[in-house]
Amino acid sequence: MSRRPLAAELVILSLLTAGSSCSRPAEDGSRHTSSSSTVRPREARLETMSDIKTDEKVVFYSTYAWQAGDNPGWTVAIHGSIFEPEPGSLKRAAAIESLRAALGLSRSQTESDIFRQRARAFLVDNERGKRIAVRLGDKVYDAGTSEPNGHFSALLRFSAAEADDLRRNADRQGWLEFRAVTRRDDSRTFAGRVQWLVPEGVSVISDIDDTIKISNVQDRQDLLANTFLRAFRPVPGAAPLYCTWADAGAALHYVSASPWQLYEPLADFCRQEGFPAGTFHMKLVRLHDSSAANLIGSQEAYKTEIIEKILADFPRRRFALVGDSGENDPEIYAAVTRKHPTRIQHVFIRNVGGRGSLPDRFQKAFEGIPAAQWQIFTQPSELPEQL
């Protein structure tokens, strides 16, 4: 029996193990920016169009808009990616074979519809140097130029009056749709959504794997199967509870150390299972460059950075952090709570059993934090409906 490529397997495992109205689509938002994001000029020239070829696709990740401090103006984050799917190409077939070998799967397993859907975004040809323009309201704006990994991003500034005009078209939860400006002979629609979040209120920052979706991160083979071969399964009772929180006015931020390549399957899962819409914040990675190797490093640093960014954007909002014991959520959330003791009102950790479920671990992680501020649970029904 031939040995699976160790480096490739480590990369794939690292990709997976990092640790409202409920009828609305649970599309996703993002880390607001890629590594090169800048504040773009607000309005692009009227003739500006995106540089999207007919064999290329654009995906937008749901983001939020916020007011900075006492400034009445708003900042809108745009984030997406552009790529060429290359269906049926020889290059794609070779990529599937490489991914199959790295995962240790049989050829029959990789012929399943589920595998091909989940693997699709890992096999695309990311497009660099592509300028993207978006229509927000009745004006066109520069949304950035794509990096080698295909991601593009921009921060758009609006005065209070300009923001008020745009927000009139948002739904009750503040979601506003925008679209890429395509060539005149391209009838396709690439749409995204941004949620305008007021400075005060409650936000829920939630992990995904083993918090709202059963992944079994602690078992390597089961994790790979749950990610690439099986239908995604929700944690029973999680969606109704999240809907209760959202219906009471809470905003949802789904923060995961999974790669952006899994965004579309995860967004579809949330939508189909009835989770409330929220912004998604995931990890930038390409399997073809050095960023893949960086995934083997600290997941604590990645998640902490994202959470701190959200807290900084909304200094007057109160927060609940929801995670699980499968990886490092207890330690990450406890550290954030110690730094922001008056802003983190609740920390909820789902106990998934296994090696990380001993009571001593939780007591050590949350040492010095009031017992009323954190809770270990096994069923979402154990958590309060009011935050």
Secondary structure, 3 states (H helix, E strand, C coil): CCCCCHHHHHHHHHHHCCCCCCCCCCCCCCCCCCCCCCECCCCCCCCCCCCCCCCCEEEECCEEEECCCCCCCEEEEEEEEEEECCCCCHHHHHHHHHHHHHHCCCCCHHHCHHHHHHHHHHCCEECCCCEEEEEECCEEEEEEECCCCCEEEEEEEECHHHHHHHHCCCCCCCEEEEEECCCCCCCCCCEEEEEECCCCEEEEEECCECCCECCCCCCHHHHHHHHHCCCCCECCCHHHHHHHHHHCCCEEEEEEEEEHHHHHHHHHHHHHCCCCCCEEEEECCCCCCCHHHHCCCCHHHHHHHHHHHHHHHCCCEEEEEEEECCCCHHHHHHHHHHHCCCCEEEEEEECCCHHHCCHHHHHHHCCCCCHHHEEEECCHHHCCCCC
